[in-house]
Amino acid sequence: MTFFNKKIIFLIIFFIVSLIFTFLLLGAENFSIKGYLYSKNYDLISDQLAFKFFINDKWHFPIGKNPNYGIEAGNSIVFSGAVPILSLIIKLIAKFLPYNFQFISLWFVICFTLQLFFSYLIINYFTKRNLYSFISSFFFIICPILLYRIPIHITLVAQWIILLCLYYELTNNKFIKKEFFYSFVFPLSILIHFYFLPMLIIIKYAFLLKDYLDHRNIKKNLREILIPLVPLLIVAYISGYFQISAFDAMGFGYGYYSFNLAGFIDPKTPNDKLNWSILFKDIENPSGQSEGFSYLGIGGIILFIFFFISFFRNKESIKHIKLPIIIIFIICFVLSISNIIYLFNDVILEYELPKSIYGLLSIIRASGRFIWILYYLIIIFGIISIFQLFINKNNSLIIISCILVIQLIDLSPALKNYYNGNVFNKIEINNVNKNFWKTISKDFPIIKTTYYKNTSNIFPAISNQILENDFLKSDIARLGRYDRNKASSNRNKLYSQLNNKKLDENTAYVIDNINHLRYLKYLYKSENVGFFYVDDVWFMLPNYKDKMSQNDIDKLNEINIVEIKENKKHSFLINGLNEPLGLGWSFTSENGGIWTEGNEFNILFKFKPEINKVYKMKLKINSVFKKPNENLIGYVKVNDYIVKNFEFKNSIHNFFEFNIPSVQDEIYKIDIIIKNPTSPLDLLQSADGRMLGLLIESLEII
């Protein structure tokens, strides 16, 4: 039997194993091509929502454009965890599939099959033993770094693409030229998840450097560098990567989402109760280091010891790859630990990066993931070392089998939680309000929040219901990357529509917070608008006032306008629930208080004035955000009458005062109109796209 035929047979075997493994993982109920997996895991629900809105929409250009999920945020399927390449393929044949087609089980089977297959090929290249390679491949399917991602980031289960690249380089494959191999693999990586691309680049260029040092063939090496860039850029463009700017690709996290120096022996992530070891106990470390989770397991630690010993013993079988492996280790290790290096819960070294470097690294903000390459190299060469240790290869087979059993026993506390879908935090859809959801999804094809952001506050409460029902568009989304300027502009546009009572009759509005509710209740008290309290959130529905139940009416009546007392300062609190706020504000944790966002900022409160007394509103201004060469200009309205114009010249201003007249109903609606807000992103200060104006710490009536 030829080696090629053996590969096919093992691929079939691994496919069958993966089917069984996926069935055990998901359980019979979810091992299907129909039906969604309802869960408390935000990312899992968001991935399914992105997939659903994408395949049920018409084609756009770029072909990955997904405007119905995260409306007007420059969204593309490539910025979700809905496996872009699979979503694109399925969209082509969507009319032949069930409406609620489920891609998760299919994706897992593909990933597990390829994970087993490529690990088998790597080990078989060095050992030339089929059974030894077959047994060894199971280390790669039970890797904690792989299984940990399953309920969180579906796309990141495709770690087989790292193994594919390692197989190509470690075996010095001559069958496919490097420029053609990477012309395929680089575009494939970004159609799975962007994070795989820099990982593959590190592997490629480490081996490319070795090739250059050995042969000094600059022309060949330049060809290998430049040719793959062409298909990569083309695929990135047509799939929608350029829907957002480079600034929007940046994000908080480099130095936070890192690898802990004790990560290989830490069996528990800071954000999870699940312990991956029967022997090792949890090592306390910062919560962000869950992204660098990389517990080796007792079996993996044994392999690490053998790898460390044998790698430096100048074995002929790995002599030609030592330099690139060392380069990969250094680069990935430095990236993964970041510039704030932790051992356990203590910072042992911290250094400041130049802003340009930090900005670039912010694109790969979850840098702890780069430890994956080191992890797989440790397992690969540990397995190879065990094989080389014994002259009698049957002994090697017995030892590696024993180490695999030890690994399974050690990981058993976690593995049992992966049985029958337990790890997905599944929930049952609440059918108590089934008729409500069914009705509004029929009458309102669009569902929106009153405060759009990349992770909406009300996403946890109703995302499963949005997935279950037939809405055509939603900005209640969870997005990793999005156009921050468009998001701010969209909020500003929505505030204008709400303030001017120009509701879209095709849109169900989900009220983001209690402060918005107070304001909208007051603003629309005389309009044909219904307010409904369902699944722990408030809805505002055009032309639905007569459909409010007595319970909705009673609950709405409990919502009262905040009262302000004379000469008593009211400080705005971060995420405050009892604030005299309408629309157009954004909290900050840096200086305290609230930012005005957009062109209009509303304050709504109740105040009992004394007869024939003149009052002033005094706002404490912590900061003024404006362009360097222009003043921040605008005016103030009290109950729809302009009472003062303003023009701020300085970035810092202490107090801002204006008169407020007595009103009969004792309810004051103050509107601060800002004509020229700007964003830190516009000024290239940060990736913050909010259109800011005034940072207001407190208000006081004097």
FENJOMO-V143638 format. One record per backbone hydrogen bond with DSSP energy under -1.0 kcal/mol. NH is the residue of the N-H (numbers start at 0). CO is the residue of the C=O. E is the energy in kcal/mol with one decimal. If there is no record, write none. Layout:
BEGIN
NH&CO&E ; NH&CO&E
END
This chain:
BEGIN
5&1&-2.1 ; 6&2&-2.1 ; 7&3&-1.9 ; 8&4&-2.3 ; 9&5&-2.6 ; 10&6&-2.5 ; 11&7&-2.2 ; 12&8&-2.4 ; 13&9&-2.9 ; 14&10&-1.9 ; 15&11&-2.2 ; 16&12&-2.6 ; 17&13&-2.4 ; 18&14&-2.1 ; 19&15&-2.1 ; 20&16&-2.7 ; 21&17&-2.8 ; 22&18&-2.2 ; 23&19&-2.5 ; 24&20&-2.1 ; 25&21&-3.0 ; 26&22&-2.5 ; 30&26&-1.3 ; 31&29&-2.0 ; 34&99&-1.9 ; 39&424&-1.7 ; 44&40&-2.0 ; 45&41&-2.8 ; 46&42&-2.5 ; 47&43&-1.5 ; 48&44&-2.4 ; 49&45&-2.9 ; 50&46&-2.0 ; 51&47&-2.7 ; 52&48&-2.7 ; 53&49&-1.8 ; 54&50&-2.6 ; 55&51&-1.5 ; 56&53&-1.2 ; 62&237&-1.9 ; 64&61&-2.0 ; 65&74&-2.0 ; 68&65&-1.4 ; 69&473&-3.2 ; 72&69&-1.5 ; 76&63&-3.4 ; 78&75&-1.9 ; 79&76&-1.4 ; 84&190&-2.8 ; 86&82&-2.7 ; 87&83&-2.6 ; 88&84&-1.8 ; 89&85&-2.7 ; 90&86&-2.3 ; 91&87&-1.2 ; 95&92&-2.0 ; 96&93&-1.7 ; 100&97&-1.2 ; 101&32&-2.6 ; 106&102&-2.3 ; 107&103&-2.4 ; 108&104&-2.1 ; 109&105&-2.1 ; 110&106&-2.6 ; 111&107&-3.0 ; 112&108&-2.1 ; 113&109&-2.3 ; 114&110&-2.5 ; 115&111&-2.2 ; 116&112&-2.4 ; 117&113&-2.6 ; 118&114&-1.4 ; 119&115&-2.2 ; 120&116&-2.3 ; 121&117&-2.1 ; 122&118&-2.2 ; 123&119&-2.7 ; 124&120&-1.8 ; 125&121&-1.2 ; 126&122&-2.0 ; 127&123&-2.4 ; 132&128&-2.2 ; 133&129&-2.6 ; 134&130&-2.7 ; 135&131&-2.2 ; 136&132&-1.8 ; 137&134&-1.2 ; 138&135&-1.8 ; 139&136&-1.1 ; 145&142&-1.1 ; 146&142&-2.6 ; 147&143&-2.6 ; 152&148&-2.1 ; 156&153&-1.6 ; 157&154&-1.7 ; 158&156&-1.3 ; 160&157&-1.6 ; 161&158&-1.1 ; 162&158&-1.3 ; 163&159&-2.7 ; 164&160&-1.8 ; 165&161&-2.5 ; 166&162&-2.8 ; 167&163&-2.2 ; 168&164&-2.1 ; 169&165&-3.4 ; 170&166&-1.8 ; 171&168&-1.0 ; 172&167&-2.0 ; 180&176&-2.7 ; 181&177&-2.8 ; 184&180&-2.6 ; 185&181&-1.9 ; 187&183&-1.8 ; 188&184&-2.6 ; 189&185&-1.6 ; 190&186&-1.1 ; 191&188&-1.2 ; 192&188&-2.7 ; 195&192&-1.6 ; 196&193&-1.6 ; 198&194&-1.0 ; 199&195&-2.4 ; 200&196&-2.4 ; 201&197&-2.0 ; 202&198&-1.8 ; 203&199&-2.9 ; 204&200&-2.7 ; 205&201&-1.7 ; 206&202&-1.7 ; 207&203&-2.1 ; 208&204&-2.0 ; 209&205&-1.3 ; 210&206&-2.2 ; 211&207&-2.4 ; 212&208&-2.5 ; 213&209&-1.9 ; 214&210&-2.4 ; 215&211&-2.6 ; 217&215&-1.1 ; 220&216&-2.4 ; 221&217&-2.9 ; 222&218&-1.9 ; 223&219&-1.9 ; 224&220&-1.4 ; 225&221&-2.9 ; 226&222&-1.9 ; 228&225&-1.0 ; 229&226&-1.2 ; 231&227&-1.6 ; 232&228&-2.5 ; 233&229&-2.1 ; 234&230&-2.6 ; 235&231&-2.4 ; 236&232&-2.1 ; 237&233&-2.7 ; 238&234&-1.8 ; 240&235&-2.6 ; 242&239&-1.5 ; 248&244&-1.1 ; 255&252&-2.9 ; 256&252&-2.8 ; 257&255&-1.7 ; 258&335&-2.9 ; 260&341&-2.6 ; 262&259&-2.9 ; 264&261&-1.4 ; 271&268&-1.3 ; 275&266&-2.6 ; 288&285&-1.6 ; 289&286&-1.5 ; 290&287&-1.6 ; 292&289&-1.4 ; 295&263&-2.3 ; 300&296&-2.5 ; 301&297&-2.0 ; 302&298&-2.0 ; 303&299&-2.3 ; 304&300&-2.1 ; 305&301&-2.0 ; 306&302&-2.8 ; 307&303&-2.7 ; 308&304&-2.0 ; 309&305&-2.6 ; 310&306&-2.5 ; 312&309&-1.8 ; 317&314&-1.2 ; 320&317&-1.3 ; 321&318&-1.1 ; 324&320&-1.8 ; 325&321&-2.4 ; 326&322&-2.4 ; 327&323&-2.7 ; 328&324&-2.5 ; 329&325&-2.4 ; 330&326&-2.6 ; 331&327&-2.6 ; 332&328&-2.1 ; 333&329&-2.4 ; 334&330&-2.4 ; 335&331&-2.5 ; 336&332&-2.2 ; 337&333&-1.1 ; 340&348&-3.1 ; 342&345&-2.5 ; 345&342&-1.8 ; 347&340&-2.7 ; 348&340&-1.2 ; 350&338&-2.0 ; 357&353&-3.0 ; 358&354&-2.8 ; 359&355&-1.8 ; 360&356&-2.6 ; 361&357&-1.4 ; 362&359&-1.3 ; 366&364&-1.9 ; 367&256&-2.5 ; 368&365&-1.7 ; 369&366&-2.0 ; 370&367&-1.5 ; 371&368&-2.1 ; 374&370&-2.6 ; 375&371&-2.6 ; 376&372&-2.1 ; 377&373&-2.5 ; 378&374&-2.0 ; 379&375&-2.9 ; 380&376&-2.6 ; 381&377&-1.8 ; 382&378&-2.2 ; 383&379&-2.2 ; 384&380&-2.0 ; 385&381&-1.9 ; 386&382&-1.8 ; 387&383&-2.1 ; 388&384&-1.1 ; 394&391&-1.2 ; 396&392&-1.9 ; 397&393&-2.1 ; 398&394&-2.6 ; 399&395&-2.7 ; 400&396&-1.9 ; 401&397&-2.2 ; 402&398&-2.6 ; 403&399&-1.9 ; 404&400&-2.1 ; 405&401&-2.6 ; 406&402&-2.3 ; 407&403&-2.4 ; 408&404&-2.6 ; 409&405&-2.6 ; 410&406&-2.4 ; 413&410&-1.3 ; 414&410&-2.5 ; 415&411&-2.1 ; 416&413&-1.2 ; 417&414&-1.4 ; 419&23&-3.5 ; 420&24&-2.8 ; 421&418&-1.5 ; 423&420&-1.4 ; 424&421&-1.4 ; 426&37&-1.6 ; 433&430&-1.4 ; 436&432&-2.2 ; 437&433&-2.6 ; 438&434&-2.4 ; 439&435&-2.6 ; 440&436&-2.1 ; 442&438&-2.3 ; 443&439&-2.9 ; 445&505&-2.1 ; 446&472&-2.0 ; 447&507&-2.7 ; 449&509&-1.7 ; 455&476&-1.5 ; 458&455&-1.3 ; 461&457&-1.5 ; 462&458&-2.0 ; 465&461&-2.1 ; 466&462&-2.1 ; 467&463&-1.9 ; 468&464&-2.0 ; 471&444&-2.8 ; 472&444&-1.8 ; 473&67&-2.8 ; 474&446&-1.2 ; 476&474&-1.5 ; 478&453&-2.1 ; 479&78&-1.1 ; 482&72&-2.8 ; 486&482&-2.2 ; 487&483&-2.2 ; 488&484&-2.7 ; 489&485&-2.6 ; 490&486&-2.1 ; 491&487&-2.5 ; 492&488&-2.4 ; 493&489&-2.4 ; 494&490&-2.8 ; 495&491&-2.0 ; 496&492&-2.0 ; 497&493&-2.8 ; 498&494&-3.0 ; 499&495&-1.9 ; 500&497&-1.3 ; 501&496&-3.3 ; 506&503&-2.0 ; 507&445&-2.9 ; 508&539&-2.0 ; 509&447&-3.6 ; 510&537&-2.7 ; 516&512&-1.9 ; 517&513&-2.2 ; 518&514&-1.8 ; 519&515&-3.0 ; 520&516&-2.6 ; 521&517&-1.9 ; 522&518&-2.7 ; 523&519&-2.3 ; 524&521&-1.1 ; 526&523&-1.3 ; 528&526&-2.2 ; 529&540&-2.7 ; 531&538&-2.0 ; 533&536&-2.4 ; 536&533&-1.7 ; 538&531&-2.9 ; 539&508&-3.2 ; 540&529&-2.8 ; 542&527&-2.8 ; 543&540&-1.3 ; 546&543&-1.6 ; 547&544&-1.3 ; 552&548&-2.2 ; 553&549&-2.7 ; 554&550&-2.4 ; 555&551&-2.3 ; 556&552&-2.1 ; 558&555&-1.5 ; 563&605&-2.9 ; 566&700&-3.6 ; 567&564&-1.3 ; 569&698&-3.1 ; 571&696&-2.5 ; 575&572&-1.9 ; 580&578&-1.9 ; 581&601&-2.6 ; 585&594&-2.2 ; 587&592&-1.2 ; 593&695&-2.4 ; 594&585&-3.6 ; 595&693&-2.2 ; 596&583&-2.6 ; 597&690&-3.1 ; 600&671&-2.0 ; 601&582&-2.4 ; 602&669&-2.8 ; 603&579&-1.2 ; 604&667&-2.0 ; 605&561&-2.7 ; 606&665&-2.6 ; 612&609&-1.2 ; 616&657&-3.1 ; 617&699&-3.4 ; 618&655&-3.0 ; 619&697&-2.3 ; 620&653&-2.2 ; 621&694&-3.0 ; 622&694&-1.0 ; 623&650&-3.8 ; 624&692&-3.5 ; 629&626&-1.5 ; 631&647&-2.2 ; 633&645&-1.9 ; 634&672&-1.8 ; 635&643&-3.2 ; 636&670&-2.9 ; 637&640&-2.9 ; 638&668&-3.4 ; 640&637&-1.4 ; 642&635&-2.8 ; 643&635&-1.3 ; 645&633&-2.9 ; 647&631&-2.9 ; 655&618&-2.4 ; 657&616&-1.6 ; 659&614&-2.3 ; 667&604&-3.0 ; 669&602&-3.2 ; 670&636&-2.6 ; 671&600&-3.1 ; 672&634&-2.9 ; 673&598&-2.7 ; 674&632&-2.4 ; 677&691&-1.8 ; 680&687&-2.1 ; 682&678&-1.5 ; 683&680&-1.3 ; 684&679&-3.2 ; 691&677&-2.7 ; 691&689&-1.1 ; 692&595&-1.1 ; 694&622&-2.8 ; 695&593&-3.1 ; 696&619&-2.8 ; 698&569&-2.1 ; 699&617&-1.5 ; 701&615&-2.7
END
